[in-house]
Amino acid sequence: MSLLKDICPELRSGTKASDPSQVDQKISRRTASEKLSEAVDITDSLMKDRFSCRYFLPKPVPKGLVEEIIDAARYAPSGNNMQPWEKVYCISGDVLKAVSTEMVQAHIKCPETYKAQYDYYPTNPLPEEYAIRRHDFGKRYYGSLNVGYNDSAGRAAASIRQYEFFGAPAVFVFTINQALTQGSWMDVGYFLQSMTIAARARGLETTSHVSTAKFQLILRKHLPIKDTEVVALGMSMGYPDLEKVAQYYARQPKREVADIIEFHGL
């Protein structure tokens, strides 16, 4: 009864509501409001506390959990409901080991032989503001690993980890039809973010990596990727190794709200 009194003033004061249904309505409204507030807090934390996880526990991700994540992410918005995420290939176990081994060897011996099917970064120099942020990322990331700017061996070892998929037990490869253009690529981004948030809600973490696209020829040897599919991106997923995450954590700063939004007429 104490909870009901907190929710409904009539019960707290001892007075009777003119209509018993009014009590139920007020309880219902208050409960809905509380649930909405809780949902906002949870949703915001899932997005704001997101980080690129590069350390995972050797714990398999159940197939059913992957299906749950895809089931949630498939409701991501897309222009005219085209749903341009052509295919999501989930690789693990022996297939993942084989792909990783071949990619690492290719990266060490003949990286120039391989190329992604598109340019992730501009072929011309980056505009200054983006170049600054990219440089700052590298400084923070390699700094967390105690790898100096001139430490070529340390940087090489760090770069190899991306082709080991950072030890994740599950890796996803995303493709898009080669005929589709920028708008559809943005839609795939909605899908990727939806997967990331759905994974976090289930205790998993992720990191996305464009480096996977570079070795699309190797992926095609192990996966039934059609000629019409462009390998867009990869994503590592698994249960985070929180001890190592804390040890090598490099939080990247985000732009302030006022630097992003411009109001006109509001």
N, C-alpha and C positions, 0 to 999 in steps of 0.2 A: 504493500500500500504506500510505503514511503516514496517509491519511484513514481507512482501515479500522482502523489501530492506535488512532487517537484514538477511534473509535467502539466498538471491541471490546477490552476489557482482555486477553482471552486472546491476541490477536495482539500486543499491546504487550509482554506479558511473555514471549512466545515459547513459552508452553505450548499444548498442544493441547486443543481442546474435545472432550469425550467424544463428542459427536455433531455432525458438520459442520452439521447443520440449525440447531443452537443459535446458531451465528455469524450465519446469515442472519436468524434471529428477532430477535437483539439489534440487528443493523443496522436491521432493519425497524422495531422499536419505537423506537429512537433517532431514526431519520429521521422517523417519524410525529410524535414529540414536538417535534422541531425545526420541522417544517412547521406544527404547531398553534401553536407560539409565534410563528412568523413571521406566521401568519394573524391572530393576536390583535393583534400590533403594527400590521399594515397596516389592519385593520378599525378599531381605535381611532383611528389617525391620520386615516383618512378622515372619521370623525365629529368628532374634537376639533379638527382643522384646518379644518373647514368654515367658510366665511364667506359673507356675502351679497355676491356679486360685482356691482359696478356699472360695471365697465369691461371691455369685450370687444374682442378683435382682429377686424378685418373679414375673418374666415376662415370660410367656410361649414362647417356641421356636416353631415357626410355622412348621407344618408337611412339607410344601413345601420347607422350608429352609433346613430341614434335608435331604430331597430328593436331593436337589441341592448339598449338601456337599458330600453325598454318590456318586452322579453322577460324581463329580470331583475326588473323592478318588479312585474310581474303576479303574482308569487308572494307578494306582501305579504299578511299575514293580514287576514281580515275575518270578521265574525260570521256563522256558518252558511254560510260561503263565498259570501256574496251578491255580493262583488266590486262594490261600489256606485259605482266610478268609471265613470259612465255613458259618457263619451266624453272622449278627449284629442285636442284639435285642435292640430296643429302647423302654425304659419304662418311663412312666410319669404318672401324675395324681394319681388316686386311686391305681393303680398297684404299682407305685413307693412308695407310702406311706406304703402299706402293706409289701413290700419287706424290706424297711428301718426299719420299726418297728420290724419286726421279726429278722433282723440282729442285731439291737441294743440290743435286749433282749438276743439273743444268745451270743453276745460278752460279756455281763455283767454276765450272769448266767452260761454258760457252753462253753466257747471258745475252750476248749480242745477237745470237741466233733467233731469239724469241721476241715477239712484240705483240702487244694487245691490239685488238681490232679497232681501237679508237684512241684518241688522245684524252687522257683524264685531265691533264694540265695544258695550258696554252703552249703552243710551240714558240711563241714570242715570250720575252721576259714578263713575269707577273707584274701587275700594277703594284706600286710601292706598298700600299697598306696591306695587301695580301702577302707580299714577299716578307714583310716584317713579321706578320703573324706566323708564317710558315717557319721562319728562322727561329722565332721564339719557341715554337713547339719543339723543334729539334734540340734547342738548348736545354729545355726542361726535361725532355724525354731522355736524351743521352746523359744529362746530368744526374738523373735518378739512377742510372746504371753505372755511374762513376766512369763514364767514357768521355775522354776529352776530345776536343775538336780535331786534333791531329792524331788521335789514336785510331789508325786505320784498321788494325787487327780487331780492336774492340767493336768498331762500327760494323765490320764485316760479320763478326759473330752475332751481333744484334740483328743484322739484316737477314741472316740465315733463319732466325727464329720465325720470321713471317712465313717461310716456306715449310716450316714444321707446324704451321698453324697454331703456334704458341702452346702446343701441347693439348689443344682442345680435343675432346672425344668425338665431337660432331662438327662437320664443316658443310656449309651450304654454298652452292654455286648457282648464281642467278643469271638467267639469259633473257634476251629480248630479241624480237624479230628484227632482222636487219633492215626491213623496209620502214620501220617506225622511226620517228624523229624526236626532237627535244621534248615536246610535250609529254610523250609517252615515257620518256626516260625520267621525267619528274614524277610521273605517276608511280613508277617502280620505286622511287625514293619513299613515297608514302607507304608502300608495302614493306620496305625494309625497316622503316621506323616502327611500323605496327608490329613487326616480328620482334624487334628489339624490346619494345615495351611489354609485349605479351610474354616474352622470355623472362624478363625481370620480375614480372608478377608471379612467376612460378619458381623463383629462387635461382634462376640461371642468369649468366652474363654473356655478353657478346663483344666481338670487335669485328669491324668490317675492314676488308683489305682489297685495294685495287690491284695489288701485286699478283693476285691470283689470275687476273685477266691476262697478264703478260704471258703466262704459260698455258694459254688456251689450247695449244697443239698437244700438250701432254694430257690435259684433261680429256680431250677428244679420243685419246687412245684408251681411256678407262671408262668413259661415260658415253651414252648414245646421243651425243649432242649433234643436232642436225646442221647441215650446211647453212641453213637460213637463220640459225641462231647466233647471236653475238654474245660472247661471254662478258657480262657487264661487271661483275663484282663477286667477291667471296665473303663469307662470314664464318667466324669461329664461334662456337657456342658450347657452354658447359657450366659445371658448378665451379665457382671461383675459389681459388686458393687464397683465402683472405690474408694469410700470414705473408705470403710473397707479394700480394697486391699492396699491402701496407708498407712492406719493406722497400718496394720500388715505385711507390706511388708518385705520379707527376701530374697533379691537377692542372688542367689547362684553363686559363681565364676565359671568361665569356664576355662579350660586349654588353654594355649596360642597356637597359630598356630604352632610355632616352636617346641613345645613339642609333637605335634601330628604327623606332617608330616616329612617324611624322603625322601629326593630327591636322586636318584641315576641315573646319566646319563642325568640330565636335568639342 
